[in-house]
Amino acid sequence: MKASPFPSTGRLAARDGGRLVLPVVLCATFVQLLNVTVAQIAAPAIQADLGAGSGAVQLILAG
């Protein structure tokens, strides 16, 4: 039986999937950073609108 000159599809798919991991992780990190930044900028307005104290705002921003 002659060996195939091409890699198996499982190995090829795993190798190509590895190239996709970094951009996905970088995009997710950017979105998280953007989310936190928007929440921090909006914190004073949230505090004023809700009439909340600083402890309540910290709880809201923590998640």
TORLUMVO-530786 format. One line per 3 residues: their letters; for each residue x, y, z of N, C-alpha, C, O. Coordinates in pm, 1 decimal, always signed. Layout:
TORLUMVO-530786
A	X:Y:Z:X:Y:Z:X:Y:Z:X:Y:Z | ...
END
This chain:
TORLUMVO-530786
MKA	+84.8:-116.8:+0.0:+0.0:+0.0:+0.0:+89.9:+123.9:+0.0:+187.8:+130.4:+74.4 | +56.5:+220.2:-82.5:+135.9:+340.9:-97.8:+85.4:+449.3:-1.3:-35.3:+468.8:+13.4 | +178.2:+518.8:+63.7:+141.0:+624.4:+157.6:+97.3:+749.1:+81.1:+151.8:+780.9:-24.6
SPF	-0.2:+818.0:+135.3:-51.2:+939.6:+72.9:+46.6:+1055.0:+96.3:+97.3:+1069.7:+207.5 | +74.5:+1137.1:-5.1:+165.2:+1250.4:+14.0:+100.4:+1366.3:+89.2:+168.5:+1462.1:+126.1 | -29.2:+1358.4:+111.9:-100.3:+1465.9:+180.1:-128.3:+1426.6:+324.6:-153.3:+1309.5:+353.2
PST	-124.4:+1523.7:+416.2:-154.6:+1490.4:+556.0:-301.0:+1451.7:+571.9:-385.7:+1486.9:+489.7 | -328.6:+1379.4:+678.1:-467.2:+1340.2:+703.5:-550.7:+1464.4:+732.7:-497.8:+1565.9:+777.9 | -679.1:+1456.6:+707.3:-765.7:+1573.2:+724.9:-774.6:+1615.8:+870.7:-792.1:+1734.3:+899.0
GRL	-762.8:+1521.6:+963.6:-768.5:+1556.3:+1105.3:-652.5:+1645.0:+1146.2:-671.0:+1743.3:+1218.0 | -534.6:+1611.1:+1101.2:-417.2:+1691.6:+1135.2:-421.1:+1826.1:+1065.1:-381.3:+1927.4:+1122.6 | -468.7:+1828.0:+941.9:-477.2:+1952.5:+866.9:-577.3:+2047.5:+932.3:-550.4:+2166.9:+945.9
AAR	-691.0:+1995.2:+972.0:-792.7:+2078.9:+1036.2:-742.3:+2133.6:+1168.5:-769.3:+2249.0:+1201.6 | -669.6:+2053.0:+1244.8:-617.1:+2099.2:+1373.3:-514.1:+2208.9:+1352.3:-510.2:+2305.9:+1428.0 | -431.5:+2194.5:+1251.0:-328.6:+2294.5:+1225.6:-391.4:+2425.6:+1179.5:-349.3:+2532.1:+1224.7
DGG	-489.3:+2421.2:+1092.4:-554.8:+2543.0:+1045.7:-638.8:+2606.7:+1156.0:-650.9:+2729.1:+1160.9 | -696.3:+2526.8:+1243.6:-773.5:+2580.3:+1354.9:-686.3:+2658.1:+1451.7:-733.7:+2751.2:+1516.8 | -560.4:+2621.4:+1461.7:-468.0:+2692.2:+1549.1:-443.8:+2834.6:+1503.4:-416.8:+2922.6:+1585.2
RLV	-453.0:+2857.7:+1374.6:-434.3:+2993.1:+1321.8:-552.3:+3082.6:+1354.5:-539.7:+3205.1:+1353.7 | -663.6:+3024.1:+1382.4:-784.4:+3100.0:+1411.9:-794.5:+3136.2:+1560.2:-866.4:+3229.3:+1596.6 | -723.9:+3064.2:+1644.1:-735.7:+3084.9:+1788.7:-686.3:+3223.2:+1829.0:-754.7:+3292.7:+1904.1
LPV	-570.9:+3264.4:+1781.8:-514.3:+3392.8:+1822.4:-603.8:+3510.9:+1785.2:-630.0:+3594.3:+1871.8 | -651.7:+3522.8:+1662.5:-741.3:+3635.4:+1632.8:-869.5:+3635.1:+1715.8:-918.4:+3741.3:+1754.4 | -923.4:+3518.2:+1743.1:-1045.6:+3510.4:+1824.2:-1017.4:+3556.8:+1966.8:-1096.1:+3632.0:+2024.2
VLC	-906.4:+3512.8:+2023.7:-870.9:+3553.3:+2160.3:-842.6:+3703.2:+2165.6:-883.2:+3770.1:+2260.7 | -774.0:+3756.6:+2065.5:-745.6:+3900.0:+2063.7:-873.2:+3982.3:+2049.4:-886.8:+4086.1:+2114.1 | -965.7:+3938.2:+1967.0:-1093.6:+4009.2:+1953.2:-1173.7:+4004.9:+2082.9:-1232.7:+4105.2:+2122.8
ATF	-1175.8:+3890.0:+2148.1:-1247.9:+3877.6:+2275.0:-1185.6:+3967.3:+2381.9:-1257.4:+4028.8:+2460.7 | -1053.1:+3974.8:+2384.9:-984.8:+4061.1:+2481.2:-1016.6:+4207.1:+2454.4:-1039.7:+4283.6:+2548.0 | -1018.2:+4246.7:+2327.8:-1050.4:+4384.6:+2292.5:-1193.0:+4420.2:+2331.9:-1217.2:+4528.6:+2384.9
VQL	-1286.6:+4331.1:+2306.8:-1426.9:+4356.4:+2342.0:-1442.2:+4368.8:+2493.2:-1516.2:+4454.8:+2540.9 | -1373.4:+4284.3:+2568.7:-1379.8:+4292.3:+2714.8:-1322.1:+4424.9:+2764.1:-1379.8:+4488.8:+2852.1 | -1208.8:+4466.6:+2707.8:-1148.2:+4594.2:+2745.2:-1241.1:+4710.0:+2712.3:-1255.4:+4802.8:+2791.9
LNV	-1303.6:+4705.2:+2596.8:-1398.4:+4809.0:+2557.6:-1518.2:+4812.8:+2652.4:-1564.5:+4920.6:+2689.8 | -1567.7:+4696.7:+2690.9:-1681.1:+4687.3:+2782.4:-1647.8:+4749.9:+2918.0:-1727.5:+4826.1:+2972.6 | -1531.7:+4718.2:+2971.2:-1490.7:+4772.6:+3101.1:-1470.7:+4923.3:+3091.5:-1509.0:+4996.6:+3182.6
TVA	-1411.5:+4970.0:+2982.8:-1387.8:+5113.2:+2965.7:-1519.3:+5190.3:+2959.9:-1532.4:+5295.0:+3023.4 | -1615.2:+5140.5:+2885.7:-1745.5:+5207.4:+2875.7:-1814.0:+5210.5:+3011.7:-1872.9:+5311.8:+3049.3 | -1806.7:+5101.3:+3084.7:-1869.9:+5096.4:+3217.0:-1803.4:+5194.1:+3313.7:-1871.6:+5258.4:+3393.4
QIA	-1672.0:+5205.4:+3307.2:-1601.4:+5298.4:+3396.2:-1635.2:+5443.8:+3363.0:-1650.5:+5526.6:+3452.8 | -1646.4:+5473.6:+3236.1:-1680.8:+5610.1:+3195.7:-1824.8:+5643.0:+3234.8:-1854.6:+5756.6:+3271.7 | -1913.2:+5545.4:+3227.0:-2054.2:+5568.3:+3258.0:-2085.2:+5559.5:+3407.4:-2197.1:+5590.4:+3448.2
APA	-1990.1:+5518.6:+3488.7:-2015.2:+5497.5:+3632.1:-2072.6:+5620.2:+3702.7:-2169.5:+5604.9:+3777.1 | -2018.9:+5740.6:+3684.2:-2078.7:+5856.1:+3753.2:-2224.1:+5882.1:+3712.5:-2306.7:+5917.5:+3796.6 | -2255.0:+5864.7:+3584.6:-2393.5:+5885.5:+3539.9:-2484.7:+5777.6:+3596.5:-2598.2:+5806.2:+3634.5
IQA	-2436.6:+5655.0:+3602.3:-2515.0:+5545.8:+3661.1:-2540.9:+5574.4:+3808.3:-2652.1:+5555.0:+3857.3 | -2438.6:+5620.3:+3878.0:-2452.2:+5650.3:+4020.7:-2554.0:+5762.0:+4042.1:-2636.9:+5753.4:+4132.8 | -2548.9:+5865.4:+3960.9:-2642.0:+5977.4:+3976.3:-2785.2:+5936.0:+3941.5:-2879.1:+5973.5:+4011.6
DLG	-2802.2:+5859.5:+3834.4:-2936.6:+5818.8:+3792.4:-3002.6:+5725.4:+3892.3:-3122.8:+5735.1:+3916.9 | -2924.6:+5635.2:+3949.7:-2980.9:+5538.5:+4044.0:-2982.5:+5589.6:+4187.5:-3045.8:+5529.7:+4274.4 | -2912.8:+5700.2:+4212.2:-2902.3:+5750.5:+4348.4:-2827.6:+5653.5:+4437.8:-2857.2:+5642.3:+4556.8
AGS	-2731.9:+5584.4:+4381.4:-2659.2:+5479.4:+4453.0:-2532.6:+5535.4:+4516.0:-2478.5:+5636.8:+4471.8 | -2487.2:+5467.8:+4619.1:-2361.3:+5502.8:+4681.7:-2244.7:+5439.7:+4607.6:-2262.7:+5366.8:+4510.0 | -2125.1:+5469.4:+4656.0:-2006.5:+5417.3:+4587.6:-1997.3:+5265.1:+4598.1:-1948.1:+5199.9:+4506.1
GAV	-2043.7:+5208.4:+4708.8:-2042.3:+5062.6:+4723.5:-2132.9:+4993.8:+4623.2:-2098.3:+4888.7:+4569.2 | -2249.3:+5053.1:+4598.2:-2341.8:+4995.1:+4500.5:-2285.5:+5003.9:+4359.2:-2302.8:+4911.7:+4279.5 | -2218.7:+5114.0:+4328.0:-2158.2:+5128.5:+4195.6:-2045.6:+5027.4:+4177.8:-2029.7:+4970.9:+4069.6
QLI	-1968.0:+5004.4:+4282.2:-1862.2:+4902.7:+4274.6:-1922.1:+4765.3:+4249.3:-1867.4:+4686.4:+4172.1 | -2033.4:+4736.8:+4313.5:-2100.1:+4608.3:+4292.8:-2152.7:+4595.9:+4149.5:-2143.5:+4489.2:+4088.8 | -2207.1:+4703.9:+4096.4:-2257.0:+4703.4:+3958.9:-2142.1:+4681.6:+3860.6:-2154.6:+4602.6:+3767.0
LAG	-2031.2:+4750.7:+3881.2:-1918.1:+4740.2:+3789.3:-1846.0:+4606.3:+3801.0:-1782.9:+4561.4:+3705.3 | -1854.7:+4543.1:+3916.2:-1787.5:+4414.2:+3934.9:-1857.9:+4303.1:+3858.9:-1798.4:+4198.4:+3833.5 | -1980.7:+4323.6:+3823.1:-2044.7:+4223.8:+3739.7:-2169.1:+4171.0:+3795.1:-2232.8:+4085.5:+3733.5
END
